[in-house]
Amino acid sequence: MPITRELGVEQVTSVALAGSLAAIAGTHRCRTVLAPLSALPSGATVARVETYKPAYAAAFSPSGRRLALAAWDGSLSIAEVEGLAAQGATPLLDGVPLPWVGMPAFDACFLDEDRVIVGGASDDGGWIVAWSIAHARGQVLATTGDGVHTVRASPDGAWLAAAGNDATIRLFRGDDLALVGRLQLAEVSRVPFVYDDDALVRSARRRGIQVEGFEQVTQPSARDDDEYPSVYGYYSAAGPHSVHALAFSPDSATLAVGTQGGEVLVTHVASIGPG
């Protein structure tokens, strides 16, 4: 907690590491901080950048030379780390709008130095987009029945996995981004979006009160001078089998899955077949 206060990012939404640097994204003034790992306790920073809306995901490219930020407004910002460090402090980091402008982008990862994968939600469900830096163009890889909360590339770049509230893991080939497999964890029922992170919604659910139809519920900031809410809920129809975490093993052969209900599944990538 002392570190996050000194760095001025308040609620931390994402942390990414590359070499000796950490990128820490947070809701306070939509700020992402670049800081040397060795200097974190002192609060020293290399650069502070801001996006138009809070970045929900920060990701470094495999070389560590590029930083991608996927934000609440459905935009993707990509910057050269050396350029950010040279400037020290920048105002807004311009982002390219993804196909669902204004809808939250929940996660992002680099598949290689050129391609950034982003997952998020819309009013109609979820989406997975691949953005090519070289061609300045996005490709919709898939749309889903509900929000996509996590996207992960395997260490060798051979695979891309994505999952979210529909309890389905989708596996893509890294070279051509073809969908090659699905793993359905459970059958889920589609329900309207609610802000699942909000304390009021959780309290209502515990009491058996219907919470469908919430459009925006936020908690006030802990900082008196902060113009942004300290808690940004997300569009969610989350259930116990909703997937919120994915991780590949170092040899890219195994995939670990974490769910909303506290389940942990470990599966071999080769076992995820067509579905």
C-alpha positions in Angstrom: 0.0 0.0 0.0 2.7 2.6 0.7 4.2 1.9 -2.7 1.0 2.4 -4.6 0.3 5.7 -2.7 3.8 7.0 -3.5 3.5 6.1 -7.1 0.1 7.8 -7.4 -1.8 5.1 -9.1 -4.4 4.5 -6.3 -6.3 1.3 -7.3 -3.9 -0.9 -9.2 -5.5 -2.6 -12.2 -2.5 -4.3 -13.8 1.2 -4.9 -13.3 3.6 -5.9 -16.0 7.3 -6.7 -15.8 10.1 -6.5 -18.4 13.8 -6.7 -17.4 14.3 -4.2 -14.6 11.1 -2.2 -15.3 7.6 -2.5 -13.9 4.5 -0.9 -15.5 1.8 -0.3 -13.0 -1.6 0.8 -14.2 -4.2 2.3 -11.9 -7.4 4.3 -11.8 -6.1 7.5 -10.2 -6.1 10.1 -13.0 -6.0 7.2 -15.5 -2.3 7.0 -14.8 0.3 4.3 -15.6 3.7 4.5 -14.0 7.0 3.0 -15.3 9.3 2.3 -12.4 12.6 0.5 -11.8 12.0 -2.6 -9.8 14.9 -1.8 -7.5 13.5 1.6 -6.7 9.9 0.6 -6.1 10.1 1.0 -2.3 11.3 4.6 -2.7 8.5 5.5 -5.1 11.0 6.5 -7.8 9.6 6.4 -11.4 10.9 6.5 -14.9 7.8 7.9 -16.5 4.1 8.6 -15.9 1.6 8.4 -18.7 -2.1 8.9 -18.8 -4.8 7.3 -21.0 -8.2 8.8 -21.6 -9.9 6.2 -19.4 -8.2 3.9 -16.9 -6.0 1.2 -18.3 -7.3 -2.2 -17.2 -4.3 -4.1 -18.7 -0.6 -3.2 -19.2 1.7 -5.5 -21.2 5.3 -5.4 -22.4 6.4 -6.8 -25.8 8.7 -9.9 -25.6 11.8 -7.6 -26.0 10.5 -5.2 -23.4 10.8 -2.3 -25.9 7.1 -1.7 -26.3 4.3 -1.1 -23.8 0.6 -1.7 -24.6 -2.3 -0.3 -22.5 -5.9 -1.6 -23.0 -8.3 0.9 -21.4 -11.9 1.1 -20.1 -13.0 3.0 -23.2 -12.1 0.2 -25.5 -8.9 1.8 -26.8 -5.4 0.4 -27.2 -2.3 2.5 -26.6 1.1 1.4 -27.7 4.3 3.2 -26.9 8.1 2.8 -27.2 9.4 2.4 -23.7 12.6 4.4 -24.4 10.5 7.3 -25.7 8.4 7.3 -22.5 11.5 7.2 -20.3 13.1 10.0 -22.2 10.1 12.2 -21.8 9.7 11.3 -18.1 6.1 12.6 -17.9 3.6 12.8 -20.7 0.0 14.0 -20.7 -2.4 11.7 -22.5 -1.1 8.6 -24.4 -3.3 8.5 -27.5 -5.0 5.2 -28.1 -6.5 3.6 -31.3 -10.2 2.8 -30.9 -11.0 -0.9 -31.1 -14.2 -2.1 -32.9 -16.3 -1.7 -29.8 -15.6 1.9 -28.9 -16.6 2.9 -25.4 -16.8 -0.7 -24.2 -14.3 -1.9 -21.7 -11.1 -3.7 -22.8 -10.2 -6.1 -19.9 -6.9 -7.6 -20.9 -4.0 -7.4 -23.4 -0.9 -9.4 -24.3 1.8 -9.3 -27.0 1.9 -12.4 -29.2 5.1 -11.1 -30.7 6.8 -7.7 -31.3 4.1 -6.7 -33.8 0.8 -8.2 -32.7 -1.2 -7.2 -29.6 -4.2 -9.3 -28.5 -7.0 -7.6 -26.6 -10.1 -9.0 -25.0 -13.1 -7.1 -23.7 -16.9 -6.8 -23.5 -19.7 -5.1 -25.4 -23.5 -4.8 -25.0 -23.9 -8.0 -27.1 -21.2 -10.1 -25.5 -17.4 -10.4 -25.6 -14.7 -9.9 -28.2 -11.1 -10.8 -29.0 -9.1 -8.5 -31.3 -5.6 -8.8 -32.8 -3.9 -5.4 -33.5 -0.9 -5.3 -35.9 1.4 -2.4 -35.1 3.1 -2.6 -38.5 -0.1 -2.4 -40.5 -2.1 -0.2 -38.0 -5.0 -2.5 -38.4 -7.1 -4.7 -36.1 -8.6 -8.1 -36.8 -11.5 -9.5 -34.9 -10.6 -13.1 -34.0 -13.8 -14.0 -32.3 -16.9 -12.7 -30.6 -18.3 -14.6 -27.6 -21.5 -14.9 -25.6 -20.1 -12.8 -22.8 -17.2 -10.7 -21.7 -13.6 -11.8 -22.3 -11.6 -11.2 -19.2 -8.2 -12.8 -20.0 -5.9 -13.3 -23.0 -2.5 -15.0 -22.8 0.2 -15.9 -25.3 2.4 -18.9 -24.8 6.1 -18.2 -24.1 7.1 -19.7 -27.5 4.4 -17.7 -29.4 2.8 -20.9 -30.7 -0.5 -20.4 -28.9 -3.0 -17.8 -27.8 -5.6 -18.6 -25.2 -8.6 -16.4 -24.3 -11.5 -16.9 -21.9 -14.2 -15.1 -19.9 -17.7 -15.3 -18.6 -19.0 -17.9 -21.0 -16.7 -20.5 -19.2 -15.1 -21.4 -22.5 -11.4 -21.4 -23.2 -10.6 -20.6 -26.9 -7.2 -21.7 -28.3 -5.7 -20.0 -31.4 -2.6 -20.8 -33.3 0.0 -18.1 -32.9 1.2 -18.0 -36.5 -2.1 -17.5 -38.4 -4.4 -16.8 -35.4 -6.8 -19.6 -36.5 -9.2 -20.9 -33.9 -8.1 -24.5 -33.3 -9.8 -25.6 -30.1 -12.3 -24.9 -27.4 -12.6 -26.2 -23.8 -16.1 -25.7 -22.2 -15.8 -25.7 -18.4 -19.6 -25.6 -17.8 -22.9 -24.7 -19.3 -23.8 -21.1 -18.4 -27.0 -19.1 -18.7 -26.8 -15.6 -20.3 -27.9 -12.9 -18.0 -27.9 -9.1 -18.4 -24.8 -7.1 -17.6 -24.3 -5.8 -14.1 -21.4 -4.1 -12.4 -20.1 -7.2 -10.6 -17.4 -5.4 -8.6 -19.7 -3.0 -6.8 -20.4 -3.6 -3.1 -24.1 -2.7 -3.5 -24.5 -5.4 -6.1 -22.8 -8.0 -4.0 -24.8 -7.1 -1.0 -28.0 -7.3 -3.0 -27.1 -10.8 -4.3 -26.4 -12.1 -0.8 -30.0 -11.0 0.1 -31.5 -12.7 -2.9 -32.4 -9.3 -4.6 -32.4 -9.2 -8.4 -29.6 -7.0 -9.7 -30.3 -7.0 -13.4 -30.2 -3.7 -15.3 -27.6 -1.8 -13.3 -26.0 0.6 -15.7 -23.4 2.4 -13.5 -22.6 2.0 -9.9 -19.3 3.4 -8.6 -17.9 4.1 -5.2 -16.5 7.6 -4.3 -12.8 8.1 -4.4 -10.8 7.7 -1.2 -9.0 10.9 -2.2 -10.9 14.1 -1.7 -9.3 15.8 -4.7 -9.8 12.9 -7.1 -12.1 13.5 -10.0 -12.3 9.8 -10.8 -14.1 7.1 -8.8 -11.8 4.7 -7.0 -13.7 1.7 -8.1 -14.6 1.0 -11.7 -16.9 -2.0 -11.9 -17.0 -3.9 -15.2 -19.7 -5.2 -17.4 -20.2 -8.7 -16.1 -22.5 -11.7 -16.1 -20.0 -13.6 -14.1 -20.8 -17.0 -12.6 -18.8 -19.5 -10.7 -17.2 -21.0 -13.9 -16.3 -17.6 -15.4 -12.6 -17.6 -16.2 -10.6 -14.7 -14.8 -7.0 -16.0 -15.1 -4.9 -17.9 -17.6 -1.2 -18.8 -17.5 1.0 -21.0 -19.7 3.8 -23.1 -18.4 7.4 -22.1 -19.4 7.5 -24.9 -22.0 4.1 -23.7 -23.5 2.6 -27.3 -23.1 0.4 -26.7 -20.1 -2.4 -24.1 -19.4 -3.6 -23.2 -15.9 -7.1 -21.7 -15.5 -8.6 -19.8 -12.6 -12.3 -19.2 -12.2 -14.6 -16.9 -10.4 -15.7 -19.7 -8.1 -12.2 -20.5 -6.9 -11.6 -23.4 -9.2 -8.1 -24.1 -10.6 -7.8 -26.3 -13.7 -4.6 -27.5 -15.3 -4.8 -28.9 -18.7 -2.4 -29.9 -21.5 -2.7 -27.6 -24.5 -2.6 -30.6 -26.8 -5.8 -31.9 -25.2 -7.9 -28.8 -26.2 -9.5 -30.1 -29.3 -12.1 -28.7 -31.8 -15.4 -27.9 -30.1 
